[in-house]
Amino acid sequence: MQKQKLSFELTIFDGLAELLKEDQDLIAKAVGARKNAYAPYSNFQVGAAVLMENGEVVIGSNQENASYPSGLCAERVAVFQAGALYPGVQIKAVAITATSKNHVVDSPAAPCGNCRQSMLEYETKQKKPIKLILMGETGKVIQCNSIADILPLGFDSSFL
């Protein structure tokens, strides 16, 4: 038997002011997208902004449905739209921010497993890490250097 420990490095910022200007701008776009969320069931609004290598930013917000599995998370809305609008253009970074009508979200909300897998597909396809920036409504900001970091042992086309 062999044991192996998996770990990754992330950066925790005390607030937005510590981020690079480009990352602050990306978070601001994610906050704007968050306001367009359709979340009448969960009251949990998420916004995502995808920065492309060509400088374009694509946004998305969560879109719920009374038939719960039919909704879509903000991250996938934004990443899939980026892929549709700019095929072949690499994704540089994804910013995600969340808020709730029920309480203050004062810590970063990480993407669900489906979103991690979907973003990993794009990172694998482009053979270059995608920076991930996470923020709640207030408080600290977390930055990860790669989607693969938050989905160890991820599934990709090499298994098919």
C-alpha positions in Angstrom: 0.0 0.0 0.0 1.2 3.5 -0.8 -0.2 6.7 0.6 0.1 10.0 -1.1 -0.9 13.4 0.1 -2.4 15.9 -2.4 -2.2 19.6 -1.7 -2.3 22.9 -3.5 -1.4 26.5 -2.8 -3.9 29.3 -2.7 -3.7 33.0 -1.9 -6.1 34.6 0.6 -6.5 38.3 0.4 -8.1 40.4 3.2 -10.1 42.3 0.6 -10.5 43.5 -2.9 -7.9 46.4 -2.5 -5.1 43.8 -2.3 -5.9 42.3 -5.7 -4.3 43.3 -9.0 -6.4 46.0 -10.9 -7.3 43.5 -13.6 -8.6 41.0 -11.0 -10.6 43.8 -9.2 -12.2 44.7 -12.5 -13.1 41.1 -13.2 -14.7 40.7 -9.7 -16.7 43.9 -10.3 -18.1 42.4 -13.5 -19.0 39.2 -11.6 -20.8 41.3 -9.0 -22.7 43.0 -11.8 -23.6 39.6 -13.3 -24.7 38.4 -9.8 -27.4 41.1 -9.8 -29.0 39.4 -12.9 -29.3 36.0 -11.2 -32.6 34.3 -11.3 -32.7 32.6 -7.9 -36.3 32.7 -6.6 -36.0 29.3 -4.9 -32.6 29.3 -3.2 -32.3 33.1 -2.8 -28.6 32.5 -3.5 -27.3 34.7 -6.3 -24.0 33.9 -8.0 -22.2 35.9 -10.7 -19.3 34.8 -12.7 -17.0 36.7 -15.1 -14.6 35.0 -17.5 -11.5 36.9 -18.8 -10.4 35.7 -22.2 -6.9 35.9 -23.6 -8.2 38.4 -26.2 -9.2 40.8 -23.4 -13.0 40.1 -23.7 -15.0 39.4 -20.6 -18.0 37.1 -20.6 -20.4 37.1 -17.7 -23.0 34.6 -16.4 -25.4 34.3 -13.4 -27.1 31.4 -11.9 -30.5 30.6 -13.5 -32.8 28.4 -11.4 -35.9 26.5 -12.5 -38.8 25.1 -10.5 -37.6 21.7 -11.8 -34.3 22.0 -9.8 -32.0 19.9 -11.9 -32.9 22.1 -15.0 -31.2 25.2 -13.6 -27.6 26.2 -14.4 -24.8 27.7 -12.2 -23.3 31.0 -13.0 -19.9 29.5 -13.7 -21.2 27.1 -16.4 -23.3 29.8 -18.0 -20.3 32.1 -18.3 -17.7 29.4 -19.4 -20.1 27.8 -21.9 -21.0 31.3 -23.3 -17.2 32.1 -23.6 -16.7 28.9 -25.5 -19.6 29.6 -27.8 -18.6 33.3 -28.5 -14.8 32.8 -28.7 -14.0 29.3 -29.8 -10.3 28.7 -29.8 -9.6 31.7 -27.5 -8.1 30.7 -24.2 -9.6 31.5 -20.8 -7.2 33.5 -18.6 -9.3 33.8 -15.4 -12.7 33.2 -13.8 -14.1 35.3 -11.0 -17.0 34.1 -9.0 -19.0 36.0 -6.3 -22.0 35.0 -4.3 -24.6 36.6 -2.1 -27.8 35.5 -0.4 -31.1 37.2 0.4 -31.2 35.2 3.6 -27.9 36.2 5.2 -24.6 38.0 4.5 -22.1 35.8 2.6 -18.9 36.9 4.2 -16.6 34.1 2.8 -15.9 32.9 -0.7 -18.2 30.3 -2.1 -16.4 27.6 -4.1 -17.9 26.2 -7.3 -19.9 23.0 -7.1 -18.5 19.8 -8.5 -20.3 20.1 -11.8 -18.8 23.6 -12.4 -15.4 22.4 -11.4 -15.6 19.6 -13.9 -16.9 21.9 -16.6 -14.1 24.5 -16.0 -11.5 21.7 -15.9 -12.5 20.6 -19.4 -11.6 24.1 -20.7 -8.3 24.2 -18.8 -7.4 20.7 -20.0 -8.3 21.6 -23.6 -6.2 24.8 -23.6 -3.3 23.1 -21.8 -2.8 26.2 -19.7 -4.0 26.9 -16.1 -7.1 29.1 -15.5 -6.8 31.5 -12.5 -9.8 31.3 -10.2 -10.9 34.2 -8.0 -13.6 33.6 -5.4 -15.4 36.1 -3.2 -18.6 36.2 -1.2 -20.5 39.4 -0.7 -17.9 40.8 1.7 -14.7 39.7 3.3 -11.7 37.7 2.1 -10.9 36.8 -1.5 -9.4 33.5 -2.5 -7.2 33.0 -5.6 -6.3 29.6 -6.9 -3.8 29.3 -9.8 -5.5 26.4 -11.5 -8.9 24.7 -11.8 -7.1 21.4 -11.5 -6.1 22.4 -8.0 -9.7 22.4 -6.8 -10.5 19.2 -8.5 -7.8 16.7 -7.8 -8.0 13.4 -9.7 -10.3 15.1 -12.2 -11.8 13.2 -15.1 -10.7 14.1 -18.6 -10.7 12.7 -22.1 -7.6 10.6 -21.4 -9.9 8.1 -19.6 -12.1 7.6 -22.7 
